[in-house]
Structure formats: structure tokens, C-alpha cells
Amino acid sequence: MRPPLLLLGLLRLVSASQLPFTHDAAQPEAAASLPASAAFAESLVSLLSASSEHGTFLHLLQRAKAVPMLAHMAGGTVFAPTDAAWADWAARHRPALGLWAGWLGPGGLDEWLMSEDDVRARGEGDDEAAQMMDNQNWALRQHLLYHMLNYTLAPRDLYVHPAAASFAPSDAESGLKPKPRRNVSIETTLLYPLAAEPALPPTPPPGPPWLPCGGHGLLGGHGQRMRLARAGSDEGGARGKVGVDWKGADGVAVWNGQGWNVTNATEGMEGTRWARNGVVVGIDGVLDPPGSVEDVIRTTPELAYLARLLDADALPRPIPSLADSSNLTVFAPADAAWDSLDDIEKHYLEGGYGAEGVARIVGPGIIEDKRRVWWSDELGDGANLSTVVSGNLSITAADGGLVVNGTPAEVIDIFASNGVVHVVPNLLVPPDFALLNSVEKVLLSVNATRFVSLLQSANLSGTYLAGSDRAYTILAPTDDVIDSLERRGAAWPTAQFWRDWSAWLGLGADELSAVATPGLDNAKPIPDASPLAALLQYHILPGKLAPVDIKDGMLVGTELRTSALGGARQRLRVDVSQRLGARGDSQVAKGEIRFGDASIMGPPLVSGKSIIYLVSSLLSPPLDVLQTAVSNLELSTYVAAVYAADLDRAVKRSPATTYLMPINAAFASLGLGMKYLLLPEGKDELRRVLRYHALDGVVYAADVEEGKNVFKSVEGGDVVVERRGKRSNATRLWARSPTKWPGHDSGEPGLPANGELRPAQVTHGDALTETGAVHTLNRVVLPADVHLSVAKLIRGSKQTTMAELMVRAGLGWILDGREPSAQEVARAGLGGAVRAYDDDDNDDSGAGKAPMPPEKAGSLAFPAYTVLVPTDKAFARADVNLTAYLDDPDRLLALLKLHIVPTQPVGARAGAGAGSWTALPPEDGMPLALTDDAVFATLLSASSKYGDIAVRSTGDAGYILGVRNARAGSSGDAARTGAAGRAGVRWRHPTEADLDTSLGAARHGGKSANRDDDAGGAPDAELWSGGMTLGGGVIVIDTVLVPYEPSWLSTWGPLVIIASAALVLVLIAAASWGWWYTTRSKEYAPLEGEDDE
């Protein structure tokens, strides 16, 4: 027949020199030195080839590259299963999935009947597939070696009839191993897993074939022990048996020899044939022992408790099947060994979920060391063996028994069809062994069964509870926690709860399982988990988060992914107590770590690659944005603004959005600007402001890189977020407007486009929401294109009289925040003090020029004004004759000019006088930098020495304004400040000629105000010189400031008094001299003889 002839041809490749079979690994290169021309006499291979019932066995030998090995063996015994035996064995062991023992797959032996060339051709170019095939061939070799002895059995070892010895070569010629003559003997063989069979003989590798010198397989090594019952004995029967049990029963009968074309047989030994280098014993089975390891355990009295545990459920991987797997060395704990476990652990093992725990306990006593199954007489020199679960076993042979990890075994060498069982008096687990090592088992053992049940109901148990190569961190509430919640009336997610929840939303089952992302047009819906699954996934973190890995304030991603986050992981905040942070160790106590609102109940439990924290309460996924904001009292103004702008639905549903929420104090600092935005007419601007504080995408504090980062807002403009310092500190983040805006550029030194001198600081970061995160700000960042004019601020103050008077006096352009025309300047009497947009050197009147187009009027930057707005009540007082002012336009204009402060110095007043104009940043929301002793010029300053406004501090954060140098007690000379608001910046169009943009704000004795860079200040000089100017604003005052008009006495009185006093002094001096002169003349007498001379 063809296969045997091909196999015989392979013998030419084998060296003629016979190398002794050893237990050392033989490399394929070792066969390279063997001459290809070597010839053999009748051999083990030729004996197999002469049998019509051993084709399958020969195919497997060929694929395993074991044929050259048989030729090289100086003496050996081969137990050769027949074709029928292989077919029967494969049918019983073929797995449904994966590989059995590393080589037998779902295709059974048919896969191994293919030629190796065909197999390699299918995986050509795939190194991984080629490596896998080599591994499978190797595993097959190990299984076949279980049917081989590295010595030749003599007839006397196989048959009790004395005449059997005449048919065997001499011991000297065959290298026979002296053996005792027992009816049942223990023989050393190797068992290695089987995977497939080729269809054609293999092609040998280049050079001399591979020469194996020992076992290297997945299940065992050095040959597994078996018991052989000699023919003619009570145990062996007529032809003998191979693989009987430890009692000498059962086993595989020797083949009857029919179909063997070899004549060296004798009566009673028809299935056995000798060759020059060994003997072949045909057998009717594949050396399945009389019972499996599991059967041995069940029938051994010393293993009754282990048998009871095995009755509960099959042991999971990595434990091989004790009923089907081969080549196992099992050190099984005796009944007394289980007393080292407490009652809780035993209760878990005996329950319906305890199979994993049983596997972890018995696994350290099961060996798959890829070399051999360890029978007692293979351990004469001792061994340190690796087990299938963890650790090593230190085994030595002593006094006919075994000592395992320093403890003598109670029973040894209970052989089974798939290995051997030794009974030991203790549990062979490592010192740090923890029974509660699987997630599900741990949860069940710590009374978290309801949490496990919910995971199973949500179809999540297979992902997070079953054995997996992935690591998870489980945050599990115990049954007691859930029961406590129910006793307090807290809702717990039962199945009916979720049905009611879905009905309330109006969602069907399909809609509930896959919710489209709101706010995204033509976007593929992102599937959402069911509410129950979402709740549970929020309790599970990817990866193993040990206590030493946890940092205070960190945000960890959970397994919850939602369409509201664009498919990203929902985060969970972790807080660490100062006590644990100070210790810095891995030992944690109750309450030292908080996940969200839940504290841990104690140290974590490790389960394989995963870790479990028992928590004190149920974790709820973050609420929507508005629910999160409502819980913070400092954000009540923001919430009110959202509802006032009709943005509540958009804010709740906008997916993957980060909100920068100003606190109440930040909105309050806008003053009149915020009051206007809350008016119905300010709704559009309010919507733009709120949308500008929403960033497109989820931005957590830790995601912001050091330096300046630009993010796109939902409103469309850019927002600059700057980090100063380490990432763990969210309060080192600042937000501001960019320096450029569509069509405009603030220029050097690059001020924010909205003109704010100080950026907004993040006061609290990473408040988690359903759709992203919330960061609170201490200031409002206004978009640069939101223009809050003086008129809007006055409307926010709800004071109408001042605005009406300004319109009546022709100053409406100040209210609108635009440049005046020359005609408007002339009407207001501001020629030379205010520059008109259409002013030129040839025509100062502006006559005949059209008003500035609205689209251009707002593009010029210079100048801007702050209006001091008396309340309507102040205008209604008796001391303010409003009728007289209305009847006298000049007086009215003077009154209004006194209440209008240019944001920058104007006309001839610029730089005039002994004082110097200095740049001082105003407070938030204030159009002017009000400080004690500050002096501001008004529009009246250009025509009156009493046009400046002086500032005095009241000591209670308030200020009093008055006309500088006016007599105390004069009418309308002081007013207390009230609400204020700063108008939006004024942009200069890039095509306009440069205007003088030197900032003037207040005179402070020649000193210039310093600016703190950390507070967001800009350089002192040329603050708004690059294309924009401060937009001015409004300050409400409680008194009308009346222009000061000094009386005649006030003007000339001092001069008259001085002149009169001088005249009196002159008269007194003249009278005094006359008196002195007269007195001196009367008293003078000539001396004697004076006349004679």
C-alpha cells in the first residue's frame, strides 16, 4: 500500500548509526550529520508498515516527525493502536471549539491526514499560522510518545508462558531493561495531546531528520506511567492488557494480530512483533486508562469531599478537564486538607458558583510541564514542577513515597487514563492564596448577589464577571447597601422600574437600546446601553485601579459610553482622604477613598487581573447640565439666564459639550450689562453670551495642555483656555477671548478681543454631566461681537430721563456708541474737543454731509464715553429745575456734558495741566477706575475750569463724585455712585486711518498703576491701541451734578479785601512817618557854638 512504501523511503534519510534514546531534547540539526545512504534491517517502522490496521498511526508518526526517532532508538517498545482504535478515540475526544491538548481540533483526525506541504501552503506568508502549526506538530509528538517505551520489553514481560523467551533477541543485542516478573508491571511511557492527521506522508526537513530525545509537550513529559498486565495472567487475560488501573483492572487489550504480514508470532502473542531495535505491540485502544482522573477521585474514599465539590459543576479553565484531558499529574487534597478553609469559604465552594474556587485550589496540584507526567519513580532525584494555576511544587521521593512541598503524600500513583493522582494531606496553594479571586465569586461571597443578578439581567456578566484577559475595577454595592436604600424609600432599578422609565420617555425597546445623538445632523446614531446597563457600567472601570494608582481628584473613565458624550467614556471622580495621601501606602481603610458619592467599605479585593471595591452607596451616572448646575447655589444666575434665553432644552441635549459657567458674582460684576441681558430686548445677546460659554467637545481640566489652548465654542467663536502650573490643579486654568475676531485684530500687545483686562479663572473644574463637564468661572467672558452700548446699559438701569435728555440735546450718538458726524459735533458744541468721522481740514461745519452709515459707524474706535446717569428720582427733586434746563438748550447741554466722561482724553485737554494722565484698569464691570482722589475730565472740561469730576471714597466700597474745585455746599456738588456697567469694546475698521488711541483714565499724582500679570492684567501702556478702544459705560448716581457757576463775591471778593487791606496799611505807614518826623523836629536844639560856625 502507498503510505507504508513512502514511509520506508524515508528511512534512507536516517543515519545508520543508532543513537541511544535519552530524556534530553534533541535538536533537528542533530540529524543533519546522519548520512542519507544509511540502510536498516527490519525495524519498528517496517513492522508497522507491514500491518494493514496501522495506517493512521503511521500518518501521525510521520506528521510528528517521529519516524526517524523510531529508527534511531537502540531499543524500544511501541504500543500501536489500530486504525479502529484511533477513530474511536478521536470521536470521543474531538473538541467543539479550540484545541484539545494543543493539537486535536474540531476537525478531528481528518486535519492531520493532509500533507504538511498543503498545510503550510494554506498559511503561507502568515508567520503566526506557521508557528501555530509547528506547535501542533510538536504537541502531537508528545501524545505519540505516550505509546512508546525507551526500552524493549522482552516476551517474559508480556506473557507468562516460558516459551515466549525463545522469540526475543538476547538482552545484550537489544539493550533490554531488566524487569521483575510481575503479572502487573509499571511501565514508563509518554502521553502527548493529539490534534490532527495528514492525508499524505510528510516531506522530511532538509538534512538528517529531527531526532527527539525527550518530552517537551503541553501535558507532561518524560513518559507517563502505565500498568501492563501480562498475557496469561488473571489480570491480562489471554493476550494481555495495557493501561490497567491501579488495582490491575480494565485496560486495553493487545491486538489479535489479524492483518499483520509478519510471521514471528507465537500462540497467545499474535498482536506482538519484534524488530531488530524493539518490539511493536498492537493494541485495540489508544491507551485510555480504565477511568479518568475525575472517576478516580469519585471512587477513592480519601477524596470524598473533593468528589462532592466536583458534583456541583465542571471545573473551568485553566484547569483541564479531569474527565477528558490526558497526561495530568494531580495532587488531590484529602478530605482533612479542606478543614483549613473557614465555613464561609466552604459554603461558597459547595454552592452553585464555587467551581472557580475549587479550580483555584486543586489547580496548584495539577501539572502540565510539557515534559512528562510525574509518577513516583520518576521523582527519585526530586523535582520542582510548575502547575497549571500558579507556583511550583517541590517533590521528592522518599521511602517508597513522595514528599510534596515538605509534606508526605498519603497515597501515590493512582493512575488514570489521562494522568496520575497522588493524594496529599493539605491544600497545595501558595502562601498568598486568596480563594475569592474571580469577580463573580468574590461578589457572591461578599453578599453582592443582587449586583451580580443585575449584571446578568443586563447581559453584562459574560463581559465583566467571567474569566477574561482584560482587567477591570468593579465598584460593587452589597445587598445590605441596596436593602438599606429600599428601606429608606430610595428607588432601585428593578425590571419594572426600567419598563416604567421607558414608557415615561415614550421610547420603545428599539429606541431605548439605540438613541440617536441629538443635535447632530445626518450623523450615524451611537447605540446607547439600556438604562440598567448604563447604571451598572458606571460601576465598572477599565483596567485595574489599585489604591497606589489613585490620585486625589482624578477622573477615571468608566465602561459607560453614551451618545450624549459622542461615544466617549463617562468619567467618575475619585477623592482620596488626607490621611491616606499622607501615608502614601497601598493599605486603605473604610472611607479613605471615595468614588463619586460612594465611599469604599474597606480594602479592595483582588480577583485575577481585576480589583473590586465594595462601596457604601449606589453610583448614579451624572445628571444633565441644568440639574448639575441647580445643585450649585453659586450658579443660580446662570440657570436663570439659560431659561430666560430659552436655551434650557439645547443645554440639556447638546452632546459632548463643555460648559464654562460663570458664578453669580461674575454675572453680578456685569452690573447693568447683566440687567439688560435679562430684559426681553436683550435676549439675543444673552443667547450669544451663553452659547459662547459652551465649548464644542468634552474638555476636562487634565486635558488642557500647559500654555494657551484654543477651543471652538458652540456660538462659533474661539475661546482661549490657558494653563499655568500642573495639570492636577483645575484652578490654574484661565479662559479669555482671543486677540483676533473675524474681521478684527486687537494688534499688539495682543489684548483679548472683548477688551477684558483680566481673564476668567476656573474656580472649580470637572463637574461631570451627562453630556460632558462643567467648569465654573469667576468672570463672564463676553464674545467680542456682543455690543453692549451705553443706551442698552441705561435701559438695564431702568432710568429713562437721562437718555431722553441726551437725545433731545443731540447726544444720541453717545448712547449708540458710534462716532458723531461733524454736524452732530457742531450741534453739541464740541468742536475741537471731539473729532467727527467726516471731519476734514477744509470744512469744520460738516454741513451737507450725510450721517454715518450704521454698518460703518460701529467700526470706528475713537472715542468712547462713560455716562454718569442720575436716577429719575434725582431729576424729580425740587432743587433741579428740569423745566429751566429744557427751556435753555445751552444750560441743558452743559449739564449733560458734566455727566459724560471720555474714556480717553480728548481735544486740547489731552495732556494739559500739571497732572499726567495714567492708564489704570477699571474693576470688573466698571467703565472707570474709581479710586480715592482720582480726577476725570468730562466733555465740559474743554470749556470750563469746573468741568472735571473728583472722586472720594466713602470707605464702604462706595464712592462720591463731585465737581472739582466747586465750593462745598453748592447745589448738586456731590453724588453717590450706584449700579454700573461697562459697554462693549469699540472696534476700528482695518482700513481707517490711525487715530490717537492713547488711553486716559485717571490722574493719580503722576504715578502709574501697576498690573499683576497673574491676575490677567495687560501691560500699562497703549492698552487698546491695536484696533479697539474701551467702550465706555454707565455709572448710576443718586444726585444730578449741576455745573458750578461761582458768584461775583466768590470771584472778586478776595481781591477787594486784599486791596482794601493794602490801602489801610499804606495810610497807617504814612501817618506813622509824619508823626515821627514832626516829633523829631520839635525836640531838636542847636549845640553851643553851632551858630558861630
Buried (B, 14 or more C-beta within 10 A) or exposed (E): EEBBEBBBEBBEBBBEEBBEBEBEBBEBEBBBEBEEEBEBEBBBBBBBBBBBBBBBBBBBBBBBBBBBBBBBBBBBBBBBBBBEBBBBBBEEBBBEEEBBBBBBBEBBBBBBBBBBEEBBEEBEEEEEBBEBBEBBBBBBBBBBBBBBBBBBBBBBBBBBBEEBEEBBBEEEEBBBBEBEEBBBBBBBBBBBBBBBBBBBBBEBBEBBBBBBBBBBBBBBBBBBBBBBBBBBBEBBBBBBBBBBBBEBBBBBBBBBBEBBEBEBBBEBBBBBBBBBBBBBBBBBBBBBBBBBBBBBBBEBEBBEBBBBBBEBBEBBEBBBBBBBBBBBBBBBBBBEBBEEBEEEBBEBBBBEBBBBBBBBBBBBBBBBBBBBBBBBEBBEEEBEBBBBBBBBBEBBBEEEBBBBBEEBBBBBBBBBBBBBBBBBBBBBBEEEBEBBBBBBBBBBBBBBBBBBBBBEBBEBBEBBBEBBEEBBBBBBBBBEBBEBBEEEEEEEBEEEEBEEBBEEEEBEEEBBBEBBBBBBEEEEEBEBBBBBBBBBBBBBBBBBBEBEBBEBBBBBBBBBBBBBBBBBBBBBBBBBBEEBEEEEEEEBBEBBBBBBEBBBBEBBBBBBBBBBBBBBBBBEBBBBBBEBBBEBEBBBBBBEBBEBBEBBEBBBBBBBBBBBBBBBEBBBBBBBBBBBBBBEEBBEBBBBBBBBBBBBBBBBBBBBEEEEBEBEBBBEBBBBBBBBEEBEBBBBBBBBBBBBBEEBBBBEEBBBBBBBBBBBBBBBBBBBBBBBBBBBBBBBBBBBBBBBBBBBBBBBBBBEBBBEBBBBBBBBBBBBBBBBBBBBBBBBBBBBBBBBBBBEEEEBEBEEBEBBEEEEBBBBBBBBBBBBBBBBEBBEBEEBEBEEBEEEBEBBBBBBBBBBBBBBBBBEBBEEEEBEBBBBBBBBBBBBBBBEEBBBBBBBBBBBEBBBBBBBBEEEEEBBBBBBEBEEEBEBBBBEBBBBBBBBBBBBBEEBEEBEBBBBBBBBEEEEBEBEEEEBBBEBEBBBBBBBBBBBBBBBBBBBBBBBEBEEEEEEEEEEEEEEEEEEEEEEEEEEEEEEEEEEEEEEEEEEEEEEE
